[in-house]
Amino acid sequence: MPRSVNHVASREKRKKILKLTRGYYGSRRNVWTVAKNTWEKGLTYAYRDRKQKKRNFRALWIQRINAAARLEDLSYSKLMGLIHKAGIEINRKVLADLAMNNPEAFKAICDKVKA
């Protein structure tokens, strides 16, 4: 009895991944093994970089807060310590946004924690 192979399903699986690799350069888009490996590697990069994105944004917020705090004669660490001691519940994302877009409000927070 001849061997039965489900060509429909396997072709469909290949087409699905080749469709996901459209826009890649050269053989990464149309050679099955290369495209599959590239696509799988891309998934690992995506997973890793979702974590790195959070790290990068936190670092950016800290830099912005530090720059604005130094205009008020405070360092980042002293400012954050005073904010926590004063019981002000504000996260770094909002604080950095205030420092960039609303310097008067940031100055008011600094004046409040200094007092």
GILIN-V643107 format. One record per pair of residues at least 24 apart in sequence whose ideal C-beta (glycine too) atoms are under 10 Angstrom apart, sorted by the first residue. I is the first residue (numbers start at 1). J is the second residue. Records with the same first field share a line. If there is no record, write none. Layout:
I = J  J
This chain:
57 = 92  93  96
58 = 91  92  93  96
59 = 92
60 = 92  93  96
61 = 91  92  93  94  95  96  97  99  100
62 = 92  95  96
63 = 96  99
64 = 92  95  96  97  98  99  100  106
65 = 92  93  95  96  97  98  99  100  106
66 = 96  99
67 = 96  99  100
68 = 95  96  98  99  100  103  106  107  109  110
69 = 95  99  106  109  110
71 = 99  103  106  107  110
72 = 99  103  106  107  109  110  111  113  114
73 = 110  114
74 = 110  113  114
78 = 113  114
79 = 106  109  110  113  114
80 = 113
81 = 113
82 = 109  110  112  113  114  115
83 = 109  110  112  113
84 = 113
85 = 113
86 = 112  113  114  115
87 = 113
88 = 112  113
